[in-house]
Amino acid sequence: MNRKDRRRMAKNLGIMKYQQKLPLNQKFELIRENIISGKKSHEEFIENNRVIQEQFKNEVVSNKLYALATDISKREQIPFIDALEKAKLL
């Protein structure tokens, strides 16, 4: 939900009128809490995105390693586990 939708929903629910009637210190407290929760959710989003990218990188490296181990295993006629150890050293 974007900013316009949230604002429209708040207006329809009567939250905007409620907030306008509050004293300034309570308004600023609501704004401060909103900013803190926004920063927290943004940090969670960034962390989740980093974890997903890390998993993707690990998957790509793993796939390359297994492909290399398969080639070594076929070429040198050795068991796959030994070929995997050789591939890790490369």
C-alpha angles and dihedrals in degrees: 000000000000129000096267092051092049091049092048091049092048090051092050092049093050094244092126093058090047091052093048091056094053122100116257096255091056091046091052091046090054090048091049092050090048091052092048093050090047092053091048093051090046091053090049090050092050091048092049090048091050091050092050092049091048091052090049092051091048091050092051092048091047092051092050091048093051092047091051091047090051091052092048091047093052095041098048097030094233130135117279094243092057090046089051090054090050091049091052090055092054 
